[in-house]
């Protein structure tokens, strides 16, 4: 239940935070912008549901169905898992995985 609440919170926060954003010149229509915002929210929600991926350390941006991931992962497996999750979200055409694996510090 805690995972569901976290996933819902992340998804809603993503959708509401995009409400004030304007369509950029790289996007063709408002409809495409809404589709991209939906994809971003779906990816973040999937991250929140997954025990291996940190939805808080990984940023998601979408443009014309292409998802760009950035931020930090604790290991290569987390980075790869995040990319695979994003690729499996409906309407995602491509994923650019720019997540940096941060070495553990003592």
SULVENGI-V251328 format. One record per residue. N is the residue number from 1. RES is the residue in three letters. PHI is phi in whole degrees, 0 to 359 (999 if undefined). NEAR is the number of other ideal C-beta (glycine too) atoms within 12 Angstrom. D_CENTER is the distance of its C-alpha to the mean C-alpha in Angstrom with 1 decimal. Layout:
<<N | RES | PHI | NEAR | D_CENTER> <N | RES | PHI | NEAR | D_CENTER>>
//
This chain:
<<1 | UNK | 999 | 7 | 21.3> <2 | UNK | 298 | 11 | 19.6> <3 | UNK | 295 | 18 | 16.4> <4 | UNK | 297 | 13 | 16.5> <5 | UNK | 296 | 14 | 17.1> <6 | UNK | 297 | 23 | 14.3> <7 | UNK | 297 | 26 | 11.8> <8 | UNK | 295 | 20 | 13.6> <9 | UNK | 298 | 21 | 13.7> <10 | UNK | 297 | 31 | 10.0> <11 | UNK | 297 | 30 | 9.7> <12 | UNK | 294 | 18 | 12.9> <13 | UNK | 298 | 20 | 12.2> <14 | UNK | 296 | 31 | 9.3> <15 | UNK | 294 | 23 | 11.8> <16 | UNK | 291 | 14 | 14.7> <17 | UNK | 289 | 16 | 13.6> <18 | UNK | 272 | 25 | 13.2> <19 | UNK | 299 | 14 | 16.7> <20 | UNK | 267 | 8 | 18.6> <21 | UNK | 282 | 19 | 16.9> <22 | UNK | 262 | 11 | 19.1> <23 | UNK | 290 | 19 | 18.6> <24 | UNK | 271 | 16 | 18.9> <25 | UNK | 294 | 8 | 21.6> <26 | UNK | 284 | 15 | 19.3> <27 | UNK | 258 | 21 | 18.4> <28 | UNK | 272 | 15 | 21.3> <29 | UNK | 218 | 13 | 21.1> <30 | UNK | 294 | 14 | 19.8> <31 | UNK | 301 | 13 | 19.1> <32 | UNK | 295 | 22 | 16.7> <33 | UNK | 299 | 25 | 15.0> <34 | UNK | 296 | 20 | 14.7> <35 | UNK | 300 | 27 | 13.4> <36 | UNK | 296 | 36 | 10.6> <37 | UNK | 296 | 31 | 9.8> <38 | UNK | 294 | 26 | 10.1> <39 | UNK | 300 | 37 | 7.8> <40 | UNK | 303 | 38 | 4.9> <41 | UNK | 297 | 35 | 6.6> <42 | UNK | 295 | 30 | 7.2> <43 | UNK | 297 | 43 | 4.2> <44 | UNK | 299 | 42 | 4.2> <45 | UNK | 296 | 31 | 7.8> <46 | UNK | 296 | 36 | 8.2> <47 | UNK | 298 | 40 | 7.3> <48 | UNK | 295 | 33 | 9.7> <49 | UNK | 282 | 25 | 12.2> <50 | UNK | 272 | 25 | 12.4> <51 | UNK | 283 | 17 | 15.1> <52 | UNK | 269 | 22 | 14.4> <53 | UNK | 251 | 37 | 10.9> <54 | UNK | 269 | 27 | 10.5> <55 | UNK | 290 | 35 | 7.7> <56 | UNK | 276 | 18 | 10.0> <57 | UNK | 263 | 23 | 10.4> <58 | UNK | 247 | 39 | 7.1> <59 | UNK | 267 | 27 | 5.8> <60 | UNK | 233 | 44 | 3.3> <61 | UNK | 230 | 29 | 6.3> <62 | UNK | 230 | 37 | 8.0> <63 | UNK | 220 | 25 | 11.8> <64 | UNK | 53 | 23 | 14.1> <65 | UNK | 83 | 29 | 11.8> <66 | UNK | 263 | 27 | 10.9> <67 | UNK | 262 | 40 | 7.3> <68 | UNK | 245 | 28 | 7.7> <69 | UNK | 256 | 40 | 6.5> <70 | UNK | 216 | 21 | 8.9> <71 | UNK | 116 | 26 | 10.5> <72 | UNK | 231 | 23 | 12.7> <73 | UNK | 241 | 31 | 13.4> <74 | UNK | 278 | 23 | 16.8> <75 | UNK | 199 | 19 | 17.8> <76 | UNK | 296 | 17 | 17.3> <77 | UNK | 297 | 17 | 16.7> <78 | UNK | 295 | 29 | 13.6> <79 | UNK | 299 | 29 | 12.3> <80 | UNK | 296 | 20 | 13.5> <81 | UNK | 297 | 27 | 12.2> <82 | UNK | 300 | 43 | 8.5> <83 | UNK | 297 | 31 | 9.4> <84 | UNK | 293 | 23 | 11.5> <85 | UNK | 301 | 33 | 9.2> <86 | UNK | 299 | 42 | 6.9> <87 | UNK | 295 | 24 | 10.4> <88 | UNK | 272 | 19 | 11.8> <89 | UNK | 283 | 33 | 9.9> <90 | UNK | 305 | 16 | 12.7> <91 | UNK | 76 | 24 | 13.1> <92 | UNK | 281 | 30 | 10.9> <93 | UNK | 267 | 20 | 13.7> <94 | UNK | 201 | 19 | 12.6> <95 | UNK | 232 | 29 | 10.1> <96 | UNK | 257 | 22 | 11.1> <97 | UNK | 264 | 30 | 10.6> <98 | UNK | 257 | 21 | 11.9> <99 | UNK | 290 | 33 | 11.3> <100 | UNK | 260 | 20 | 14.8> <101 | UNK | 277 | 20 | 16.7> <102 | UNK | 264 | 17 | 18.6> <103 | UNK | 292 | 11 | 22.1> <104 | UNK | 293 | 9 | 23.3> <105 | UNK | 249 | 6 | 25.8> <106 | UNK | 258 | 3 | 28.9>>
//
